[in-house]
Amino acid sequence: MIGVFVPEPEQVLVHEFFQLCKTQWEFWRADGEYDVVVCTAAIRSDFSARLVLVYQASPEHSHSNNAGYTCTASPRAILTYARRRMPIYGTCVGFENSRENLVINDANGQSIIHADRNSTVTTVNVGYNLFTEIAHLLSRGQPPDQANHPTVELHISLFREIITRAGLPFLEIPPVPEGFSFAACLTHDVDHPILRNHFCDATMVGFIYRATIGSVARLFHNRISQIQFRRNWMAVAKLPFVYAGLAKDFWREFERYLEIEEGRPSTFFVIPRRGLPGRTRAGSAPLKRACKYSLSELKSILERITAADGEVAVHGIDSWLDASSGSIEQTEVAKIKGANRGGIRMHWLYFDEHSPAELEAAGFSYDSSVGYNQTVGYRTGTTQVFRPPGAQTLLEVPLHVMDTALFYPDYMNLSEKDAHHLVTNLIGNASHFGGVLTLNWHDRSIAPERLWDEFYRELLSELEATHAWFATAARVVAWFQMRRSATFENVEYANNTVTVRTRLSVIDSTLPQLKIRVHKPHKIDEAQPLASTGELGFAEAPLSNAIDSTITL
């Protein structure tokens, strides 16, 4: 059991951290029995545990006996842990005399960990405040230049590794569906589904330019193939026939998405009201933010999507600003047969620190707006669905990859080869840490002039090869809600086995099972407070509600 002793303002962040790091814990009690005590304040004389883990960024509150301290106040300190970069957004303390090299400050080469052992108690100082770092990541997030770091997952991994290196096993319910490596959430923002609705407007002018002159430039620089070049020019040639109703509207690609995804369910976010650009905190949003389609024009295909186990959810305009707008927008989309009443992603990813409370008050169960427009990666540093600060029930499905961020000239402007390399790294992180990888492929991204369809097909094949669980955003949220509902009723360690009983307050038999995982502890070396070698691996078993699971280490 882990006991946590922190100041009251940090306690809400502790709750969310231990939903992401799903292990057995409670707030410290004087009469409690603990293997590990975690604190961010002064150590109490009545702490009794095999490991006392102190996360503290102030040298005067550290509890090492022989370390020299230097304080690094930079909000952009970069640490190296497990050969990965890990940004720290608050103050970071380095330990000049520490022998530990588990985590190093890149700026000065100092360890940010110092460990002591006194009799049977190991005390480990980590030179930052874990819970204020989690608060920053889940609220303010990471700047675009740090987008490739799954920082929350690295904090969890380090927390777990310190415990196992101190000679203690680590029990968790990992964010990994039983039988799969992680969840893949395919989503589509529906912004321009009907070409005929765009006549001599900026969207159409931009399309013609990119399909003609832009295609010439891209062909010259080997950014598109001859086949793609011809497809774009032929599309422009067909425009008069499309407007006359004599040729297929090649932006209306819902059927092709169903074919490409081949039974892998996805979520389509649709804008509830035509011609409304919405507002910002400062006033009106740009006029070009308004969409030029109405839901009635898409009703039949959207109902077919829901009938095929897909999801239709809200692509909100003003929901992020106030609950009354959110309620109206949700009601409009709910008129589509089978549409999900709980999900939303804001158009252009409009969002701020007040949005979670407004969306929750409007009746949404999840949001998926927190990502980057200009790059890909981990805005909140996590692969997991989480509860954002300011919400009580609303969950956030983080957005990791957006097609326009990868390929648009105003953003990353990557070649398909470079984009594949970048996204493959994100898939590798999802395979390693679990959680969900959320993709956004816009409704017309598989049509001329974008023609990102083959890249998308290859991406789906790669996800399939990694044994990802393909699920709509609503289903991913439901699985994480089930995991969040789990509590530990009994844990017993004996004869190299662990027996665990958990109880779920949310059960859905149509979802993949949860599982119990136990990370193996190191043997204690009296000469070293922390073992010097890396993790020893884990053993695991499926989790059944209120039934003992026995795991042999």
C-alpha positions in Angstrom: 0.0 0.0 0.0 1.1 3.5 -0.8 0.4 6.3 1.6 0.4 9.9 0.2 1.1 12.9 2.4 0.7 16.3 0.6 -0.7 19.7 1.3 -4.4 20.0 0.8 -4.2 22.1 -2.4 -2.4 19.2 -4.1 -4.8 16.5 -3.1 -7.1 16.8 -6.1 -4.1 16.3 -8.4 -3.1 13.3 -6.4 -6.5 11.7 -7.1 -6.0 12.2 -10.9 -2.4 11.0 -10.8 -3.5 7.7 -9.3 -6.3 7.3 -11.9 -3.6 7.4 -14.5 -1.2 5.4 -12.4 -3.8 2.9 -11.3 -2.4 1.3 -8.2 -3.2 0.7 -4.5 -3.0 3.9 -2.5 -4.6 6.2 0.1 -3.9 9.5 1.8 -1.5 8.9 4.7 -3.0 8.0 8.1 -1.1 7.9 11.3 -2.6 4.4 12.0 -2.0 3.2 8.4 0.4 0.5 7.4 2.4 1.3 4.3 5.2 -0.1 2.1 5.7 3.3 0.5 5.0 6.8 1.7 5.0 9.6 -0.9 5.3 13.2 0.3 5.9 16.7 -1.1 6.4 18.3 2.3 8.5 17.7 5.4 8.9 14.1 6.5 7.0 13.3 9.7 8.7 11.4 12.5 5.8 8.9 12.5 6.2 7.8 8.9 6.7 4.1 8.9 7.5 2.5 5.6 10.2 0.6 3.7 10.4 3.4 1.2 9.9 7.1 1.8 9.7 8.9 -1.6 10.0 12.7 -1.4 9.1 14.8 -4.4 10.4 18.3 -3.4 11.9 21.1 -5.5 13.2 23.1 -2.5 16.6 22.2 -1.2 15.8 23.3 2.4 13.0 20.6 2.5 15.2 17.8 1.2 16.0 15.0 3.6 19.3 13.6 2.3 22.3 13.6 4.7 25.2 14.1 2.4 24.1 15.8 -0.8 25.1 19.2 -2.1 22.3 21.1 -3.7 21.9 23.5 -6.5 18.5 24.9 -7.6 17.6 25.2 -11.2 14.7 27.6 -11.5 14.2 27.4 -15.3 10.6 26.4 -16.3 12.1 24.6 -19.3 14.5 22.2 -17.6 15.0 19.1 -19.6 15.9 15.8 -17.9 17.1 12.6 -19.4 15.4 9.4 -18.1 15.6 6.0 -19.8 17.3 7.6 -22.8 14.2 9.9 -23.3 13.9 13.6 -22.7 11.5 14.6 -19.9 10.7 18.3 -19.6 10.1 19.8 -16.2 7.9 22.9 -16.1 8.6 24.0 -12.5 11.7 24.3 -10.3 14.1 21.5 -10.4 16.7 20.6 -7.7 20.0 18.8 -8.6 22.1 16.8 -6.2 25.8 17.4 -6.8 27.0 14.5 -4.7 24.5 11.9 -5.6 25.7 8.5 -7.0 22.3 7.9 -8.7 22.2 8.3 -12.5 18.6 7.3 -13.1 17.6 10.8 -14.1 20.0 13.6 -15.2 19.5 17.3 -15.7 20.8 18.0 -19.3 21.8 21.5 -18.5 24.4 20.7 -15.8 24.7 16.9 -15.7 23.5 16.7 -12.1 21.3 13.9 -10.8 17.9 15.0 -9.7 17.6 11.9 -7.5 19.4 11.2 -4.2 18.9 8.1 -2.1 19.8 7.0 1.4 19.2 3.9 3.4 19.0 3.9 7.1 18.5 0.4 8.6 15.5 -0.9 6.8 14.2 2.4 5.4 15.1 3.8 2.1 14.6 7.5 1.5 14.6 8.8 -2.0 14.6 12.5 -2.9 13.4 13.5 -6.3 14.1 17.1 -7.2 10.7 18.3 -8.4 7.1 18.3 -7.2 5.4 15.5 -9.0 1.9 16.7 -8.5 2.4 20.3 -9.5 4.0 18.9 -12.7 1.0 16.8 -13.4 -1.3 19.8 -12.7 0.7 21.9 -15.3 0.6 19.2 -17.9 -3.2 18.4 -17.6 -4.2 22.1 -17.5 -1.7 24.3 -19.3 0.0 21.6 -21.3 3.2 21.5 -23.3 4.4 24.0 -25.9 4.6 22.7 -29.4 8.4 22.4 -29.3 8.0 19.7 -26.5 5.1 17.9 -28.3 7.0 14.7 -28.8 7.5 13.9 -25.1 4.8 11.7 -23.4 5.8 13.4 -20.1 3.0 12.2 -17.9 3.8 8.6 -18.9 7.5 9.2 -18.1 6.6 10.5 -14.6 4.5 7.4 -14.0 7.3 5.1 -15.3 9.9 6.8 -13.1 7.6 6.6 -10.0 7.2 2.9 -10.6 10.8 2.2 -11.3 12.0 3.9 -8.2 9.8 1.6 -6.2 10.9 -1.6 -7.9 14.6 -0.5 -7.7 14.0 0.0 -3.9 13.1 -3.7 -3.7 9.3 -3.5 -3.7 6.9 -5.0 -6.3 4.6 -2.6 -8.0 0.9 -3.5 -8.6 -1.2 -1.7 -11.2 -4.1 -1.9 -13.6 -2.3 -0.8 -16.7 -4.1 1.4 -19.4 -4.0 -1.6 -21.8 -7.1 -3.5 -22.8 -6.7 -7.3 -22.4 -5.7 -8.9 -25.7 -4.5 -5.6 -27.2 -1.4 -3.3 -27.0 -3.3 0.0 -26.8 -6.5 1.6 -28.2 -6.6 3.3 -31.6 -9.2 6.0 -31.9 -10.0 7.0 -35.5 -11.8 10.3 -35.8 -12.9 12.6 -38.6 -13.7 16.3 -38.3 -16.4 17.0 -40.9 -15.7 20.6 -42.2 -16.2 20.5 -46.0 -18.2 17.5 -47.0 -20.1 19.0 -49.9 -18.1 20.6 -52.7 -21.2 22.1 -54.4 -21.8 24.3 -51.3 -18.5 26.1 -52.0 -18.9 28.3 -55.1 -16.3 31.1 -55.8 -15.5 31.3 -52.1 -12.0 31.2 -50.4 -12.2 27.5 -49.8 -12.8 26.8 -53.5 -10.1 29.2 -54.7 -7.6 27.6 -52.3 -8.6 24.2 -53.6 -8.0 25.2 -57.2 -4.7 26.8 -56.5 -3.4 23.8 -54.5 -4.7 21.3 -57.0 -3.0 23.1 -60.0 -0.1 25.4 -59.3 0.5 23.7 -55.9 0.5 20.3 -57.5 3.1 21.4 -60.0 5.4 22.6 -57.2 4.9 19.4 -55.2 5.6 17.2 -58.2 8.8 19.2 -58.9 9.9 18.6 -55.4 8.9 14.9 -55.4 6.2 15.4 -52.8 3.4 13.8 -54.9 3.4 11.1 -57.6 2.5 11.4 -61.2 -0.8 9.6 -60.5 -1.7 12.1 -57.7 -0.7 15.0 -59.9 -3.1 13.7 -62.6 -5.9 13.1 -60.1 -5.7 16.7 -58.9 -5.8 18.2 -62.4 -8.7 16.0 -63.4 -10.6 17.0 -60.3 -10.3 20.7 -61.3 -11.5 19.8 -64.8 -14.5 18.1 -63.4 -15.6 21.1 -61.3 -18.2 22.4 -63.8 -19.8 19.0 -64.1 -19.9 18.6 -60.3 -21.7 22.0 -59.9 -24.1 21.0 -62.7 -24.9 17.7 -61.0 -23.5 15.7 -63.8 -20.5 14.3 -61.9 -19.9 12.8 -58.5 -19.1 15.3 -55.7 -15.6 14.1 -54.9 -15.5 15.8 -51.5 -18.3 13.6 -50.2 -16.1 10.7 -49.1 -18.0 9.0 -46.3 -18.4 5.8 -48.2 -14.7 5.6 -49.0 -13.9 6.0 -45.3 -16.2 3.1 -44.5 -14.4 1.1 -47.2 -10.8 2.1 -46.1 -11.5 1.4 -42.4 -13.0 -2.0 -43.2 -15.1 -2.4 -40.1 -12.8 -0.5 -37.8 -15.3 1.9 -36.1 -14.5 5.6 -36.1 -16.0 8.8 -34.8 -17.3 11.6 -37.1 -17.6 15.1 -35.5 -20.2 17.2 -37.3 -20.9 20.9 -37.0 -24.4 21.5 -35.7 -25.3 24.8 -37.3 -24.6 26.1 -40.8 -23.1 29.6 -41.4 -22.2 30.3 -37.8 -18.5 31.2 -37.1 -19.0 31.5 -33.4 -17.2 33.5 -30.8 -13.9 33.9 -29.1 -13.4 35.3 -25.6 -12.6 38.6 -27.2 -15.5 38.7 -29.7 -16.5 37.2 -33.0 -14.5 34.4 -34.5 -13.2 34.8 -38.2 -16.0 34.4 -40.7 -14.2 31.6 -42.5 -14.7 29.4 -39.4 -18.4 29.0 -40.4 -19.3 25.8 -42.2 -21.4 25.6 -45.4 -23.4 22.4 -44.8 -26.4 21.5 -42.8 -26.9 18.3 -40.9 -30.0 17.5 -43.0 -27.8 17.2 -46.1 -25.8 14.4 -44.4 -28.5 12.7 -42.4 -28.8 9.5 -44.4 -25.0 8.8 -44.5 -24.5 9.7 -40.8 -27.3 7.3 -39.9 -25.6 4.6 -41.9 -22.3 5.3 -40.0 -24.0 4.8 -36.7 -25.7 1.6 -37.9 -22.2 0.3 -38.8 -21.1 0.8 -35.2 -19.5 4.2 -35.9 -20.1 7.3 -33.9 -21.5 10.7 -34.7 -20.6 13.4 -32.2 -20.5 17.2 -32.0 -18.0 19.4 -33.8 -18.8 22.4 -31.6 -18.8 26.1 -32.4 -19.5 27.9 -29.1 -19.9 25.0 -26.6 -16.4 25.7 -25.2 -17.6 29.2 -24.2 -20.9 28.5 -22.4 -23.1 25.6 -21.4 -26.2 27.0 -23.0 -24.6 26.9 -26.4 -23.3 23.4 -25.7 -26.8 22.2 -24.9 -28.2 23.6 -28.1 -25.4 22.1 -30.2 -25.7 18.7 -28.6 -29.5 18.7 -29.2 -29.0 19.5 -32.9 -26.6 16.7 -33.5 -28.8 14.3 -31.4 -31.5 14.6 -34.0 -29.4 12.2 -36.2 -30.5 8.7 -35.5 -28.0 6.9 -33.3 -25.9 10.0 -32.7 -23.9 10.0 -29.4 -25.2 12.6 -27.0 -22.0 12.7 -25.0 -19.0 13.6 -27.2 -17.6 16.8 -28.6 -14.5 18.2 -30.3 -14.4 21.9 -30.8 -14.1 23.3 -34.4 -10.5 24.7 -34.8 -9.8 23.2 -31.4 -11.1 26.3 -29.5 -10.6 25.6 -25.8 -9.4 27.2 -22.6 -9.2 26.5 -18.8 -12.9 27.2 -18.3 -14.1 24.9 -21.1 -14.2 21.6 -19.1 -16.7 23.0 -16.6 -18.9 24.5 -19.4 -18.9 21.3 -21.5 -19.7 19.2 -18.4 -22.6 21.5 -17.5 -23.9 21.2 -21.1 -24.2 17.4 -20.6 -21.1 16.2 -22.5 -19.4 13.1 -21.1 -16.2 13.6 -23.1 -14.2 16.1 -25.1 -11.4 15.5 -27.6 -10.3 19.1 -28.4 -6.9 19.1 -26.5 -4.3 18.7 -29.1 -2.2 20.8 -31.5 -3.2 22.5 -34.7 0.4 23.1 -35.8 2.1 19.9 -34.8 1.5 16.4 -33.5 2.2 14.8 -30.2 1.3 15.1 -26.6 -0.1 18.5 -25.6 -1.0 17.2 -22.1 1.9 14.7 -22.1 -0.2 11.6 -21.9 -1.5 8.7 -23.9 -4.4 8.3 -21.5 -8.0 9.5 -21.2 -8.1 11.8 -18.2 -10.3 14.2 -16.2 -9.2 17.7 -16.9 -8.9 20.2 -14.0 -12.2 22.0 -13.5 -14.3 19.0 -14.3 -16.0 16.4 -12.1 -17.2 13.9 -14.6 -16.1 15.1 -18.1 -13.2 13.1 -19.5 -10.7 14.2 -22.1 -9.6 12.0 -25.1 -6.3 13.7 -26.0 -5.8 14.3 -29.7 -2.4 13.2 -30.9 -2.2 13.2 -34.7 -4.0 15.6 -37.1 -3.5 15.2 -40.9 -3.3 18.9 -41.6 -0.6 19.4 -39.0 1.5 16.8 -40.7 1.1 18.0 -44.3 0.0 21.6 -44.6 2.6 24.1 -45.7 1.7 26.5 -42.9 2.4 23.8 -40.3 4.9 20.9 -40.4 4.8 20.4 -44.2 6.3 17.0 -44.0 6.9 14.5 -46.8 5.0 11.3 -46.4 8.3 9.5 -45.5 9.0 12.0 -42.7 5.4 11.9 -41.5 5.4 8.1 -41.4 8.6 8.2 -39.3 7.0 10.6 -36.9 3.7 8.8 -36.5 5.6 5.5 -36.2 7.3 6.9 -33.1 3.9 7.8 -31.6 2.7 4.3 -32.3 5.8 2.9 -30.6 5.0 5.1 -27.5 1.4 3.8 -27.4 2.7 0.2 -27.6 5.1 0.9 -24.8 2.9 2.9 -22.4 -0.6 1.8 -23.4 -3.4 4.2 -23.5 -4.9 5.5 -26.7 -3.6 7.0 -29.9 -6.1 9.4 -31.3 -6.0 10.3 -35.0 -8.0 13.0 -36.8 -8.3 12.6 -40.6 -10.6 15.3 -42.0 -13.5 14.4 -44.1 -12.0 15.6 -47.4 -8.4 14.5 -46.7 -8.7 11.4 -48.9 -10.0 13.5 -51.8 -8.3 15.8 -54.2 -6.3 18.1 -53.6 -5.0 16.5 -50.4 -5.0 12.8 -51.5 -3.8 11.6 -48.1 -5.8 8.3 -48.6 -2.9 5.9 -49.2 -1.0 7.3 -46.2 -4.1 6.7 -44.1 -4.4 3.1 -45.4 -0.8 2.4 -44.5 -1.3 3.9 -41.1 -4.3 1.7 -40.4 -2.3 -1.4 -41.5 0.5 -0.4 -39.1 -1.9 0.0 -36.3 -3.4 -3.4 -37.1 0.0 -5.0 -37.0 0.7 -3.6 -33.5 -2.6 -5.3 -32.2 -4.3 -2.1 -31.5 -8.0 -2.1 -30.3 -9.9 0.0 -32.8 -12.8 1.8 -31.0 -14.8 5.0 -31.3 -14.1 7.8 -28.9 -17.2 6.9 -26.9 -16.0 3.3 -26.5 -12.5 4.3 -25.5 -14.0 6.6 -22.9 -16.3 3.8 -21.6 -13.2 1.5 -21.2 -11.3 4.1 -19.3 -14.4 4.8 -17.1 -14.5 1.1 -16.3 -10.8 1.2 -15.4 -11.3 4.4 -13.3 -14.1 2.7 -11.4 -11.8 -0.1 -10.1 -10.9 -0.3 -6.5 -8.6 -2.7 -4.7 -10.4 -4.8 -2.0 -7.5 -7.1 -1.0 -3.9 -7.6 -1.9 -1.7 -10.3 -0.5 1.9 -11.1 -1.2 3.2 -14.6 -0.3 5.7 -17.1 -1.6 6.6 -15.2 -4.8 2.9 -14.8 -5.7 0.4 -11.9 -5.5 -3.3 -12.4 -4.9 -5.5 -9.4 -5.9 -9.2 -8.8 -5.6 -10.7 -5.7 -7.2 -14.2 -4.4 -7.5 -15.6 -2.5 -10.5 -18.5 -0.1 -10.1 -18.7 0.2 -13.9 -18.9 -3.0 -15.9 -19.4 -3.4 -19.6 -19.1 -6.9 -20.9 -18.9 -5.7 -24.5 -15.5 -4.0 -23.8 -12.1 -5.7 -23.6 -11.2 -6.8 -20.1 -9.0 -5.0 -17.7 -5.9 -6.8 -16.3 -3.7 -6.8 -13.2 0.0 -6.3 -13.7 2.8 -6.8 -11.1 6.2 -5.3 -11.9 9.0 -7.5 -10.4 11.1 -6.0 -7.6 14.9 -5.9 -7.5 16.8 -7.8 -4.7 18.1 -5.2 -2.2 21.8 -4.6 -2.3 23.0 -3.3 1.1 25.6 -1.2 -0.6 23.1 0.6 -2.8 19.8 2.2 -1.8 18.5 1.8 -5.3 19.4 -1.0 -7.6 21.5 0.1 -10.6 19.9 -2.0 -13.3 16.7 -1.3 -15.1 13.2 -2.8 -14.8 13.0 -6.6 -14.5 9.7 -7.0 -16.3 6.3 -7.9 -15.1 3.7 -10.7 -14.8 0.0 -10.1 -15.4 -3.4 -11.8 -15.5 -6.9 -10.7 -16.6 -9.0 -8.9 -14.0 -12.4 -10.3 -13.1 -14.7 -8.3 -10.9 -14.6 -9.3 -7.2 -12.7 -12.5 -8.0 -9.2 -13.2 -6.8 -6.4 -13.0 -9.4 -3.2 -14.8 -8.5 0.0 -13.8 -10.3 3.3 -15.6 -9.9 6.3 -13.4 -10.1 
